[in-house]
Amino acid sequence: MQRLICLVSFTIILFGCSEKKNDRFIVSGKIKNSNSKTVYLEETAMTSMQRLIKDSTVVGSGGEFLLKTTTLEEGIYNLRMGGESVPFASLISDAKKIVVNVDFQNGQDLYTVEGSDASKTLRDFLFTSGSMIRNIYGENLKIDSLAGSNKEKKYIDSIILEKENSTKQLKKYTRQLITHSKSAALSMFLLATYQGVARNPNFSIEAFGIEELQIVLADLIKKFPEQSAIVTVKNSIDEQSNKSGWIGKLAPEISLPDTEGNEIKLSSFRGKYVLVDFWASWCGPCRTENPNVVEAYKEFKNKNFTILGVSLDKNKAAWIKAIVQDQLNWKHISDLKMWGSEVVSLYHIEGIPFNVLVDPEGIIIAENLRGGQLKLALAKALK
């Protein structure tokens, strides 16, 4: 979902939210245990990815500071100490005055926020999701270390299941916060942050798929009808999801190892109709769609039709386990590089599940077939 996630991550985090008049936005508080004596207030630019410094001040002898700027609309602001490149706090300008108290020796309780409910929720999300993401990363490392080991399969499966549950909890947690948010800026920040993390192959976290994004954004449009920018983002995603760029073109060659390490080429299936199915064991929507693919395979496998599963997995054991569990009884290939796989750029993959239907001459005749659409397309092609 590379380009689509980029669209969400960059577009939705850069627009302003609540229309307001020129309002004074003041951030004050105290800072403890910092070697730096300067603190900056930054705003994310609406037309670029750069953070713009809106104000700065020297920290007082007692740690006190006062920063102020003028806001035209509700947006995301950061606090950053001089000499540091990474902000230590993120805020939402949904209130005129916000108090932030910081102690750099407090770890998880690095800072507190008063005066802004949205900023409090944002703070809790950053710390809670950060802890969950660190756990998921640790579970991934454990799974990778067990690959090829002589540990019992039951033990390895339990670790994989634990990691899958952790990723589901993170996604559910994020979705619930978005649903209950009373701030458009907060909602979009949560969504953008989660999608950004999901792009990182080190975590194997399932991003919100195209259909999920459309539902989430439609709900936000109802909740925040004055936010034309949300409508713009949803329209862009709708446009991306409806594009049919592959139909009528020769399917690019794919040559990857199967589950036994043998190199398999897409061109070796010439003479048959082939559904090239891009998926992954960690992809919830893919696993939900698999029963439809299995049903279609059973119905049409004796009519000059087959399937080539191309996985964006990273862990071979998880990949093979999903193949067996979902009864995907056709040829499967993968380079186990997740979003770093060559097929992502080759087929311009913006999200999974994704598929293309290739005719016996190697020409793509349909793409992104889901649910009942797959059977209809196969019935039409194989009549």
C-alpha positions as CSV (number, residue, x, y, z in Angstrom):
1,M,0.0,0.0,0.0
2,Q,3.0,2.2,-0.5
3,R,1.7,5.1,-2.5
4,L,-1.7,5.0,-1.0
5,I,-0.2,5.1,2.5
6,C,2.0,7.9,1.5
7,L,-1.0,9.8,0.3
8,V,-2.7,9.4,3.6
9,S,0.4,9.9,5.7
10,F,1.5,13.1,4.1
11,T,-1.8,14.6,2.9
12,I,-3.9,14.2,6.0
13,I,-1.2,15.3,8.4
14,L,-0.5,18.5,6.5
15,F,-3.9,20.1,6.2
16,G,-5.4,22.4,8.7
17,C,-8.6,21.3,10.3
18,S,-11.1,23.5,12.2
19,E,-11.7,26.8,10.4
20,K,-11.0,29.6,12.9
21,K,-10.2,33.3,12.9
22,N,-6.8,34.6,13.9
23,D,-6.4,33.1,17.3
24,R,-3.6,33.4,19.8
25,F,-2.1,30.0,20.6
26,I,-0.1,29.9,23.8
27,V,2.0,27.0,25.2
28,S,3.5,27.4,28.6
29,G,4.9,25.2,31.4
30,K,8.1,24.0,33.1
31,I,11.0,21.9,31.8
32,K,13.1,19.8,34.2
33,N,16.4,17.9,33.7
34,S,17.3,19.2,30.2
35,N,20.8,20.4,29.2
36,S,19.4,22.6,26.6
37,K,18.2,26.1,27.5
38,T,16.1,26.8,24.4
39,V,12.7,25.4,23.5
40,Y,11.0,25.7,20.1
41,L,7.4,25.7,19.0
42,E,7.0,24.1,15.6
43,E,4.1,23.7,13.2
44,T,3.9,21.2,10.3
45,A,3.7,23.2,7.0
46,M,0.6,22.7,5.0
47,T,2.3,22.6,1.6
48,S,5.5,20.6,2.5
49,M,6.8,18.1,5.0
50,Q,9.0,20.6,6.7
51,R,8.4,21.7,10.3
52,L,8.2,25.5,10.6
53,I,9.5,27.2,13.7
54,K,6.7,29.5,15.0
55,D,8.4,30.7,18.2
56,S,11.3,30.0,20.5
57,T,12.4,31.1,24.0
58,V,15.1,30.7,26.6
59,V,14.0,28.4,29.5
60,G,13.9,30.3,32.7
61,S,16.0,29.5,35.8
62,G,13.1,27.6,37.3
63,G,12.4,25.7,34.0
64,E,9.5,27.9,33.0
65,F,8.8,28.8,29.4
66,L,6.2,30.6,27.3
67,L,5.7,30.2,23.6
68,K,3.0,31.8,21.4
69,T,1.9,32.0,17.8
70,T,-1.2,32.9,15.8
71,T,-3.3,30.1,14.3
72,L,-5.8,30.3,11.5
73,E,-7.0,26.7,12.0
74,E,-6.7,23.7,14.3
75,G,-3.4,21.9,13.5
76,I,-0.5,19.8,14.9
77,Y,2.3,21.5,16.8
78,N,5.5,20.1,18.3
79,L,7.8,21.1,21.1
80,R,11.5,20.6,20.5
81,M,14.6,21.4,22.6
82,G,17.5,23.3,21.1
83,G,20.2,20.9,19.7
84,E,17.7,18.1,19.2
85,S,16.2,17.1,15.9
86,V,13.3,15.1,17.3
87,P,10.4,16.8,19.1
88,F,9.6,15.7,22.6
89,A,5.9,16.5,22.6
90,S,3.1,16.8,20.0
91,L,0.1,19.1,20.6
92,I,-3.2,20.1,18.9
93,S,-4.2,23.7,18.9
94,D,-7.8,23.1,19.9
95,A,-7.5,25.4,22.8
96,K,-6.0,28.9,23.2
97,K,-3.8,28.0,26.1
98,I,-2.1,24.7,26.8
99,V,0.2,23.9,29.7
100,V,3.0,21.3,29.2
101,N,5.2,20.2,32.1
102,V,8.2,18.2,31.1
103,D,10.7,16.1,33.1
104,F,13.4,14.4,30.9
105,Q,14.1,11.9,33.6
106,N,10.6,10.5,33.7
107,G,10.7,8.2,30.7
108,Q,7.1,7.1,29.9
109,D,5.8,10.1,31.8
110,L,8.0,12.5,30.0
111,Y,5.4,15.2,29.8
112,T,1.9,16.1,30.9
113,V,-0.7,18.3,29.1
114,E,-3.4,20.5,30.6
115,G,-6.0,22.6,28.8
116,S,-6.5,20.4,25.7
117,D,-8.3,17.1,25.7
118,A,-7.2,16.3,22.1
119,S,-3.5,16.9,23.1
120,K,-4.0,14.6,26.1
121,T,-5.4,11.8,23.9
122,L,-2.5,12.4,21.5
123,R,0.0,12.1,24.2
124,D,-1.6,8.8,25.5
125,F,-1.6,7.4,22.0
126,L,2.0,8.2,21.4
127,F,3.2,6.5,24.6
128,T,0.7,3.6,24.5
129,S,1.2,2.8,20.8
130,G,5.0,3.2,21.2
131,S,5.0,0.6,23.9
132,M,2.8,-1.8,21.8
133,I,5.1,-1.2,18.7
134,R,8.2,-2.0,20.7
135,N,6.6,-5.3,21.9
136,I,5.6,-6.2,18.3
137,Y,9.2,-5.5,17.2
138,G,10.5,-7.7,19.9
139,E,8.1,-10.5,18.9
140,N,9.2,-10.1,15.2
141,L,12.9,-10.5,16.3
142,K,12.0,-13.6,18.3
143,I,10.1,-15.1,15.3
144,D,13.0,-14.4,12.9
145,S,15.5,-16.0,15.4
146,L,13.4,-19.2,15.5
147,A,13.3,-19.6,11.7
148,G,15.2,-22.8,10.8
149,S,15.6,-23.7,14.5
150,N,14.8,-27.1,16.1
151,K,12.2,-25.6,18.3
152,E,8.8,-27.4,18.4
153,K,6.4,-26.1,15.8
154,K,3.8,-25.7,18.5
155,Y,6.1,-23.2,20.3
156,I,6.9,-21.3,17.2
157,D,3.2,-21.1,16.3
158,S,2.4,-19.7,19.7
159,I,4.9,-16.9,19.2
160,I,3.4,-16.1,15.8
161,L,-0.1,-16.1,17.2
162,E,1.0,-13.8,20.0
163,K,2.5,-11.3,17.5
164,E,-0.7,-11.4,15.4
165,N,-2.8,-10.7,18.4
166,S,-0.5,-7.8,19.3
167,T,-0.9,-6.2,15.9
168,K,-4.6,-6.6,15.9
169,Q,-4.8,-4.9,19.4
170,L,-2.8,-2.0,18.1
171,K,-5.0,-1.5,15.1
172,K,-8.2,-1.9,17.2
173,Y,-6.8,0.6,19.7
174,T,-6.1,3.2,17.0
175,R,-9.5,2.7,15.3
176,Q,-11.3,3.2,18.6
177,L,-9.5,6.4,19.3
178,I,-10.3,7.7,15.8
179,T,-14.0,6.8,16.3
180,H,-14.3,8.6,19.7
181,S,-12.2,11.6,18.8
182,K,-13.8,15.0,18.9
183,S,-11.0,16.7,17.0
184,A,-10.6,16.4,13.2
185,A,-6.8,17.1,13.5
186,L,-6.4,14.4,16.2
187,S,-8.4,11.8,14.1
188,M,-6.3,12.4,11.0
189,F,-3.0,12.5,13.0
190,L,-3.8,9.1,14.5
191,L,-4.6,7.6,11.1
192,A,-1.5,9.1,9.5
193,T,0.8,7.9,12.3
194,Y,-0.6,4.4,12.3
195,Q,-0.3,4.1,8.5
196,G,3.2,5.4,8.6
197,V,4.2,2.8,11.2
198,A,2.5,0.1,9.0
199,R,4.9,1.0,6.1
200,N,7.9,-0.1,8.2
201,P,8.7,-3.7,7.3
202,N,10.4,-4.2,10.7
203,F,7.0,-4.4,12.4
204,S,4.8,-6.4,9.9
205,I,1.8,-4.4,11.0
206,E,-1.3,-4.5,8.9
207,A,-2.2,-1.0,7.5
208,F,-5.8,0.2,7.0
209,G,-6.7,-1.1,3.5
210,I,-8.3,0.9,0.8
211,E,-11.9,-0.1,1.8
212,E,-11.2,0.5,5.5
213,L,-9.7,4.0,4.7
214,Q,-12.8,4.8,2.7
215,I,-15.1,3.8,5.6
216,V,-13.0,5.7,8.2
217,L,-12.9,8.8,6.1
218,A,-16.6,8.6,5.3
219,D,-17.3,8.5,9.1
220,L,-15.0,11.5,9.7
221,I,-16.8,13.5,6.9
222,K,-20.1,12.9,8.7
223,K,-18.6,13.9,12.1
224,F,-16.7,16.9,10.7
225,P,-18.8,18.1,7.7
226,E,-17.0,21.5,7.7
227,Q,-13.6,19.8,6.9
228,S,-13.4,20.0,3.1
229,A,-9.8,18.7,3.3
230,I,-11.1,15.3,4.5
231,V,-13.4,15.1,1.5
232,T,-10.4,15.9,-0.7
233,V,-8.3,13.0,0.8
234,K,-11.2,10.6,0.5
235,N,-11.8,11.6,-3.2
236,S,-8.1,11.0,-3.9
237,I,-8.2,7.5,-2.3
238,D,-11.4,6.7,-4.2
239,E,-9.7,7.8,-7.4
240,Q,-6.7,5.6,-6.7
241,S,-8.8,2.6,-5.9
242,N,-10.8,2.9,-9.1
243,K,-7.8,3.2,-11.4
244,S,-7.4,0.4,-14.0
245,G,-3.9,0.8,-15.2
246,W,-3.1,-2.8,-16.1
247,I,-5.9,-4.0,-18.3
248,G,-4.8,-4.7,-21.8
249,K,-1.1,-4.7,-21.0
250,L,1.4,-7.6,-21.0
251,A,1.9,-8.8,-17.4
252,P,5.4,-8.0,-16.2
253,E,7.5,-11.1,-15.7
254,I,7.8,-12.4,-12.1
255,S,10.5,-14.8,-11.2
256,L,10.7,-15.8,-7.5
257,P,11.4,-18.9,-5.3
258,D,8.5,-21.1,-4.2
259,T,8.2,-22.6,-0.7
260,E,10.9,-25.1,-1.5
261,G,13.3,-22.6,-3.0
262,N,12.7,-23.4,-6.6
263,E,12.6,-20.4,-9.0
264,I,9.1,-20.1,-10.6
265,K,8.3,-17.7,-13.5
266,L,4.9,-16.3,-14.3
267,S,5.7,-16.9,-18.0
268,S,5.8,-20.6,-17.3
269,F,2.0,-20.6,-17.0
270,R,1.5,-19.3,-20.6
271,G,-1.4,-21.1,-22.2
272,K,-3.5,-20.8,-19.1
273,Y,-5.6,-18.2,-17.4
274,V,-3.7,-17.2,-14.3
275,L,-4.9,-15.2,-11.3
276,V,-1.7,-13.5,-9.9
277,D,-2.7,-13.0,-6.3
278,F,-0.7,-10.6,-4.2
279,W,-1.2,-11.2,-0.5
280,A,0.5,-11.9,2.9
281,S,-0.1,-14.0,6.0
282,W,-0.1,-10.9,8.2
283,C,-2.7,-9.1,6.0
284,G,-6.1,-9.4,7.7
285,P,-8.1,-8.3,4.6
286,C,-6.1,-10.9,2.5
287,R,-7.0,-13.7,4.9
288,T,-10.6,-12.6,4.9
289,E,-10.6,-12.7,1.1
290,N,-8.9,-16.1,0.8
291,P,-12.1,-18.2,1.2
292,N,-13.5,-16.4,-1.9
293,V,-10.3,-17.2,-3.9
294,V,-10.4,-20.8,-2.7
295,E,-14.0,-21.2,-3.8
296,A,-13.2,-19.7,-7.2
297,Y,-10.2,-22.0,-7.6
298,K,-12.3,-25.1,-6.9
299,E,-14.9,-24.1,-9.4
300,F,-12.6,-23.1,-12.3
301,K,-9.4,-25.1,-11.8
302,N,-10.4,-27.7,-14.4
303,K,-11.2,-25.0,-17.0
304,N,-7.6,-24.0,-18.1
305,F,-7.3,-21.8,-15.0
306,T,-4.8,-21.6,-12.1
307,I,-3.6,-19.2,-9.4
308,L,-0.1,-18.0,-8.6
309,G,0.2,-16.7,-5.1
310,V,2.8,-13.9,-4.6
311,S,3.4,-13.2,-1.0
312,L,4.7,-10.0,0.6
313,D,5.6,-12.0,3.7
314,K,8.9,-11.7,5.7
315,N,8.7,-14.8,7.8
316,K,8.7,-18.1,5.9
317,A,7.2,-20.1,8.6
318,A,4.2,-17.7,8.9
319,W,3.8,-17.7,5.1
320,I,3.7,-21.5,4.9
321,K,1.4,-21.8,7.9
322,A,-1.1,-19.4,6.3
323,I,-1.0,-21.4,3.0
324,V,-1.9,-24.6,4.9
325,Q,-4.5,-23.0,7.2
326,D,-6.3,-21.2,4.4
327,Q,-6.1,-24.3,2.1
328,L,-4.5,-22.3,-0.7
329,N,-3.7,-25.4,-2.9
330,W,-1.9,-23.7,-5.8
331,K,1.7,-22.6,-6.5
332,H,3.2,-19.9,-4.1
333,I,6.2,-17.7,-4.5
334,S,7.9,-15.0,-2.5
335,D,11.3,-13.3,-1.9
336,L,10.3,-12.7,1.7
337,K,11.0,-8.9,1.5
338,M,7.6,-7.6,2.4
339,W,7.2,-4.1,0.8
340,G,10.8,-4.3,-0.3
341,S,9.8,-7.0,-2.8
342,E,10.5,-6.3,-6.5
343,V,6.9,-7.1,-7.3
344,V,5.7,-4.0,-5.4
345,S,7.3,-1.5,-7.8
346,L,6.9,-3.8,-10.8
347,Y,3.1,-4.0,-10.4
348,H,2.7,-0.6,-8.7
349,I,1.1,-2.3,-5.7
350,E,-0.5,0.2,-3.4
351,G,-2.3,-2.2,-1.2
352,I,-3.0,-5.9,-0.6
353,P,-5.0,-8.0,-1.3
354,F,-4.5,-7.2,-5.0
355,N,-4.6,-9.4,-8.1
356,V,-4.5,-9.4,-11.9
357,L,-6.1,-11.9,-14.2
358,V,-3.8,-12.9,-17.0
359,D,-5.0,-14.6,-20.2
360,P,-3.1,-17.4,-22.0
361,E,-1.1,-14.9,-24.1
362,G,0.1,-13.1,-20.9
363,I,-2.2,-10.1,-21.3
364,I,-3.9,-8.7,-18.2
365,I,-7.7,-8.7,-18.7
366,A,-8.9,-7.8,-15.2
367,E,-7.5,-6.5,-11.9
368,N,-8.3,-6.1,-8.3
369,L,-11.1,-8.7,-8.3
370,R,-12.7,-9.1,-4.9
371,G,-15.6,-11.2,-3.6
372,G,-18.2,-12.1,-6.2
373,Q,-16.4,-10.1,-8.8
374,L,-13.7,-12.8,-9.1
375,K,-16.2,-15.5,-10.1
376,L,-18.0,-13.2,-12.5
377,A,-14.8,-12.3,-14.3
378,L,-13.7,-16.0,-14.5
379,A,-17.1,-17.1,-15.7
380,K,-16.9,-14.5,-18.4
381,A,-13.3,-15.3,-19.5
382,L,-13.7,-19.1,-19.3
383,K,-17.1,-19.5,-21.0
